[in-house]
Amino acid sequence: MKLTVISHFYNEEYLLPWWLKFHREIFDDGILIDHGSTDRSREIIAEICPDWRVVDTKLTWFDPVANDLEVNQYEREAPGWKIALNITEFFCGDARSAIRKTENRGLRLYGVSLIDQERDHQIEPAPHMPIHKQRHWGIVNGGTIGSRRRLLHCYPFGTYHPGRHAWVNEFEDTEELTVVHLFCSPMTDRFIARKVQIKDKIANPQVNNGNGWQHYLGPGQIMEMWKNQIPNAVFLPDQRFWRESTRCFC
């Protein structure tokens, strides 16, 4: 079976080395949609995943509804099983094993949002291992911040609600697979800088509709949000699904 990961990016040279090195060991192919990057993102992709496809977005603004429709276009071009992730999201678990066990065409992954403890503030993760092997606290399946669950599927495309954390497609839940979201981790200056840079690519009407609000936070607001959420995080190694889906870090 063929596995494809699809993502969109804008100036992601900080996270891309971790993301690409991790996912190239899981997926057979990748389709990456560039929203006008001006940093070394494309060069990094060419160095680490030279066979993956990089395309330019046809969109002017980073709009959640239009983004999902564009993702749908590329899902149609990807045979087999596929998943659409953000560059802040890491796929954990044995996808092929989980697929062999299901009779469904879609699998809903657990969603974990990593949150650094205060002792980890400004500590850069080691470059040679996945970030989520170095950070161990997070919020599970939305909690106080909203769902981060994703769909691994073999439909022609996902019938997503805005943001792709919910959909109309039928699915089966699995504890064997998890998507790990770097919500407030690693809390370094470079990570915060990448969080705030996207606001200039988002059209103002999205804020009025309640979409994309998190991308308009300033550095101080991000720090406040992080500190407010620390008490809500759980120690992930104590969670059974975490042990199941992260037994092997590729």
C-alpha positions as CSV (number, residue, x, y, z in Angstrom):
1,M,0.0,0.0,0.0
2,K,1.2,3.5,-0.8
3,L,1.3,6.2,2.0
4,T,1.4,9.9,1.1
5,V,1.6,12.9,3.4
6,I,0.4,16.3,2.2
7,S,1.2,19.6,3.9
8,H,1.3,23.4,3.2
9,F,4.1,25.6,4.5
10,Y,5.4,29.1,4.7
11,N,9.0,29.9,5.9
12,E,9.4,26.7,7.9
13,E,13.2,26.3,7.9
14,Y,13.2,25.9,11.7
15,L,10.9,22.9,11.9
16,L,11.3,21.3,8.5
17,P,14.5,19.3,9.2
18,W,12.8,17.5,12.1
19,W,9.6,17.1,10.2
20,L,11.1,15.8,7.0
21,K,13.6,13.4,8.5
22,F,10.9,11.9,10.7
23,H,8.2,11.5,8.0
24,R,10.4,10.3,5.2
25,E,10.8,7.0,7.1
26,I,7.0,6.6,7.3
27,F,5.6,7.8,4.0
28,D,6.3,6.7,0.5
29,D,5.6,10.2,-1.0
30,G,5.0,13.7,0.0
31,I,3.2,16.7,-1.6
32,L,4.2,20.1,0.0
33,I,2.4,23.3,-0.9
34,D,4.5,26.4,-0.7
35,H,2.7,29.6,0.3
36,G,5.4,31.9,-0.9
37,S,8.3,31.1,1.3
38,T,11.3,33.5,1.3
39,D,13.6,31.5,3.6
40,R,15.5,28.2,2.9
41,S,12.4,25.9,3.2
42,R,12.5,24.7,-0.4
43,E,16.3,24.1,-0.3
44,I,15.9,22.0,2.9
45,I,13.2,19.9,1.3
46,A,15.4,19.4,-1.8
47,E,18.2,18.3,0.5
48,I,16.3,15.9,2.7
49,C,13.4,14.7,0.5
50,P,14.5,15.3,-3.0
51,D,11.9,13.0,-4.5
52,W,8.9,14.7,-2.8
53,R,6.8,17.1,-4.8
54,V,6.8,20.8,-4.0
55,V,4.1,23.0,-5.6
56,D,3.2,26.6,-5.4
57,T,-0.1,27.5,-3.8
58,K,-2.7,29.2,-6.1
59,L,-4.0,31.2,-3.2
60,T,-3.3,34.8,-2.3
61,W,-4.2,34.5,1.4
62,F,-3.7,31.7,4.0
63,D,-7.4,31.0,4.3
64,P,-8.5,27.8,6.2
65,V,-11.4,27.0,3.9
66,A,-9.5,27.6,0.7
67,N,-6.5,25.8,2.0
68,D,-8.6,22.7,2.6
69,L,-10.0,22.8,-0.9
70,E,-6.5,23.0,-2.3
71,V,-5.4,20.1,-0.1
72,N,-8.4,18.2,-1.5
73,Q,-7.0,18.8,-5.0
74,Y,-3.7,17.1,-4.2
75,E,-5.4,14.3,-2.2
76,R,-7.2,13.4,-5.4
77,E,-3.8,13.0,-7.1
78,A,-2.5,10.7,-4.4
79,P,-3.4,7.0,-4.7
80,G,-3.6,4.8,-1.7
81,W,-3.8,6.0,1.9
82,K,-3.0,9.7,2.7
83,I,-3.1,12.2,5.5
84,A,-2.9,16.0,5.5
85,L,-0.7,17.4,8.3
86,N,0.7,20.8,9.3
87,I,4.5,21.2,9.7
88,T,3.8,21.4,13.4
89,E,2.3,17.9,13.4
90,F,4.1,14.6,13.6
91,F,2.5,11.2,12.7
92,C,3.3,8.4,15.2
93,G,2.6,4.7,15.0
94,D,2.7,1.8,12.5
95,A,0.3,3.0,9.8
96,R,0.5,-0.2,7.8
97,S,-0.3,-2.4,10.7
98,A,-3.3,-0.2,11.7
99,I,-4.6,-0.2,8.1
100,R,-4.4,-3.9,7.8
101,K,-6.6,-4.3,10.9
102,T,-9.4,-2.0,9.8
103,E,-12.2,-2.7,7.4
104,N,-12.9,1.1,7.2
105,R,-11.5,3.6,4.6
106,G,-10.6,6.1,7.3
107,L,-8.8,6.0,10.6
108,R,-9.1,8.8,13.2
109,L,-5.9,9.4,15.0
110,Y,-5.5,10.5,18.6
111,G,-4.4,14.1,18.9
112,V,-1.8,15.4,21.4
113,S,-0.8,19.0,21.8
114,L,2.7,19.2,23.3
115,I,3.2,21.8,26.0
116,D,6.6,22.5,27.5
117,Q,7.1,22.6,31.2
118,E,8.7,25.9,32.4
119,R,12.0,24.1,32.9
120,D,12.2,23.5,29.2
121,H,11.8,27.2,28.3
122,Q,14.4,28.2,25.7
123,I,16.0,24.7,25.6
124,E,16.5,23.8,21.9
125,P,15.6,20.2,21.1
126,A,18.4,18.0,19.9
127,P,18.5,18.0,16.1
128,H,19.1,14.3,15.7
129,M,16.0,13.0,17.3
130,P,12.2,13.7,17.1
131,I,11.0,16.7,19.2
132,H,8.3,14.5,20.7
133,K,10.8,12.1,22.0
134,Q,12.3,14.9,24.0
135,R,9.2,16.6,25.3
136,H,6.7,14.5,27.4
137,W,3.8,16.7,28.5
138,G,0.6,17.6,26.5
139,I,-3.1,17.9,26.2
140,V,-5.0,14.9,24.7
141,N,-7.7,15.1,22.1
142,G,-8.4,18.8,22.4
143,G,-9.1,19.2,26.1
144,T,-9.0,23.0,26.8
145,I,-7.7,24.0,23.4
146,G,-9.7,22.2,20.7
147,S,-9.2,19.0,18.7
148,R,-6.0,18.2,17.0
149,R,-7.2,14.8,15.6
150,R,-6.5,13.9,12.0
151,L,-7.8,11.5,9.3
152,L,-5.7,8.9,7.7
153,H,-7.8,7.7,4.7
154,C,-8.0,6.1,1.3
155,Y,-11.0,8.2,0.1
156,P,-10.4,10.3,-3.1
157,F,-10.3,13.3,-0.7
158,G,-11.4,14.3,2.8
159,T,-14.7,16.1,3.3
160,Y,-13.2,18.3,5.9
161,H,-14.7,21.0,8.2
162,P,-12.5,24.1,8.2
163,G,-9.1,23.2,9.7
164,R,-9.4,19.5,8.9
165,H,-9.8,18.3,12.5
166,A,-13.3,17.0,11.7
167,W,-14.9,15.6,8.5
168,V,-17.9,13.9,7.0
169,N,-16.0,10.8,5.8
170,E,-16.7,7.6,7.8
171,F,-13.9,6.5,10.0
172,E,-12.8,4.2,12.8
173,D,-11.0,5.3,15.9
174,T,-7.5,3.8,16.6
175,E,-5.3,3.9,19.6
176,E,-2.3,2.8,17.5
177,L,-1.8,6.1,15.7
178,T,-1.3,9.6,17.1
179,V,-0.7,13.0,15.6
180,V,1.5,15.1,17.8
181,H,1.0,18.8,17.6
182,L,3.8,21.2,18.6
183,F,1.3,23.6,20.3
184,C,3.6,25.2,22.9
185,S,6.8,23.2,22.3
186,P,9.6,23.9,21.9
187,M,9.1,27.2,23.6
188,T,12.1,28.9,22.1
189,D,12.5,32.4,20.5
190,R,12.7,30.7,17.1
191,F,9.5,28.8,17.6
192,I,7.6,31.9,18.7
193,A,9.0,33.8,15.7
194,R,7.6,31.2,13.3
195,K,4.3,31.3,15.1
196,V,3.8,35.1,14.6
197,Q,5.2,35.4,11.0
198,I,2.1,33.9,9.4
199,K,-0.3,36.7,10.4
200,D,0.6,38.8,7.4
201,K,-0.5,36.0,5.1
202,I,-4.0,35.8,6.6
203,A,-6.9,37.9,5.4
204,N,-8.7,39.9,8.1
205,P,-12.2,38.5,7.4
206,Q,-11.0,35.2,8.9
207,V,-10.7,36.7,12.3
208,N,-14.3,38.0,12.1
209,N,-15.4,34.4,11.3
210,G,-13.5,33.0,14.2
211,N,-10.9,31.3,12.0
212,G,-7.2,31.8,12.3
213,W,-7.4,33.8,15.5
214,Q,-4.4,32.0,17.1
215,H,-2.2,33.2,14.3
216,Y,-2.8,36.8,15.3
217,L,-1.3,36.5,18.8
218,G,1.8,38.4,19.6
219,P,4.8,37.0,21.4
220,G,3.6,38.1,24.8
221,Q,0.1,36.6,24.2
222,I,1.7,33.3,23.1
223,M,3.7,33.2,26.3
224,E,0.6,33.9,28.4
225,M,-1.4,31.2,26.6
226,W,1.5,28.7,27.2
227,K,1.7,29.4,30.9
228,N,-2.1,29.2,31.3
229,Q,-2.2,25.8,29.7
230,I,0.7,24.2,31.6
231,P,-1.5,23.0,34.4
232,N,-3.8,21.2,31.9
233,A,-1.0,19.1,30.5
234,V,-0.6,15.4,31.4
235,F,2.5,13.3,31.5
236,L,2.2,11.4,28.2
237,P,4.2,8.3,29.0
238,D,1.5,7.4,31.6
239,Q,-1.1,7.3,28.8
240,R,-1.7,3.9,27.2
241,F,-2.4,5.2,23.7
242,W,0.9,7.2,23.8
243,R,2.8,4.1,24.7
244,E,1.1,2.1,21.9
245,S,1.6,4.7,19.2
246,T,5.2,5.8,20.1
247,R,6.8,2.5,20.8
248,C,8.9,3.0,17.7
249,F,10.2,6.5,16.8
250,C,11.3,6.3,13.2
